Amino acid sequence: MVPKIDLHGVKHQNVQRKLDTFLTKHMTGNKDSIIIVTGNSVKMKEITKKVLSDYGLSGEPTFLNEGLLEVKLK
């Protein structure tokens, strides 16, 4: 199962901390990818992409849902 974090209801100022914790946990684990649920908020997507960039990662919207980003860890 692919690990997933849902950012619905998370205040924009708390996104970095939540993603730092989630990314650290799964980057040091044995997972190939993760899913980040951003929803349709443009601001949430911008913040998420900035955090991913800080880690040298990027996310691609899933085929069926633009509010989900699939991030390859390996």
C-alpha positions as CSV (number, residue, x, y, z in Angstrom):
1,M,0.0,0.0,0.0
2,V,1.3,3.5,-0.9
3,P,1.5,5.8,2.1
4,K,-0.8,8.8,1.9
5,I,-1.2,12.1,3.7
6,D,-4.4,14.1,3.4
7,L,-3.9,17.9,3.8
8,H,-7.6,18.7,3.8
9,G,-8.2,20.8,6.9
10,V,-4.6,21.6,7.5
11,K,-3.9,25.3,7.8
12,H,-1.4,26.6,5.2
13,Q,1.1,27.6,7.8
14,N,1.2,24.1,9.2
15,V,1.7,22.3,5.9
16,Q,5.5,22.5,5.9
17,R,5.8,20.8,9.3
18,K,3.3,18.1,8.5
19,L,5.1,17.3,5.2
20,D,8.5,17.4,6.8
21,T,7.5,14.7,9.3
22,F,5.7,12.6,6.6
23,L,8.5,12.9,4.1
24,T,11.3,12.1,6.6
25,K,9.5,9.0,7.8
26,H,8.9,7.6,4.3
27,M,12.2,8.7,2.6
28,T,14.1,6.8,5.2
29,G,11.8,3.8,4.9
30,N,11.5,1.3,2.1
31,K,8.8,3.0,0.0
32,D,9.1,3.8,-3.7
33,S,6.4,6.5,-3.7
34,I,3.8,8.4,-1.7
35,I,0.6,10.2,-2.3
36,I,-0.2,13.7,-1.1
37,V,-3.8,14.8,-1.1
38,T,-3.8,18.6,-1.7
39,G,-7.4,19.0,-2.9
40,N,-8.0,21.6,-5.5
41,S,-6.6,24.6,-3.5
42,V,-4.0,26.4,-5.7
43,K,-2.3,27.7,-2.6
44,M,-2.0,24.2,-1.0
45,K,-0.5,22.9,-4.3
46,E,2.0,25.7,-4.4
47,I,3.1,25.1,-0.8
48,T,3.4,21.4,-1.3
49,K,5.4,21.8,-4.5
50,K,7.8,24.2,-2.7
51,V,8.3,21.7,0.2
52,L,8.9,18.8,-2.3
53,S,11.4,21.0,-4.2
54,D,13.3,21.6,-0.9
55,Y,13.8,17.8,-0.7
56,G,14.7,17.5,-4.4
57,L,11.4,15.8,-5.2
58,S,8.5,16.6,-7.4
59,G,4.9,15.4,-7.6
60,E,2.7,14.6,-10.5
61,P,-1.1,14.8,-10.4
62,T,-2.7,11.4,-10.7
63,F,-4.5,10.5,-13.8
64,L,-8.0,10.5,-12.4
65,N,-7.6,13.2,-9.7
66,E,-5.8,16.5,-10.0
67,G,-6.0,16.9,-6.2
68,L,-3.7,14.0,-5.6
69,L,0.1,14.2,-6.2
70,E,2.1,11.0,-6.6
71,V,5.7,11.5,-5.5
72,K,8.5,9.1,-6.5
73,L,10.9,8.6,-3.7
74,K,13.4,6.4,-5.6
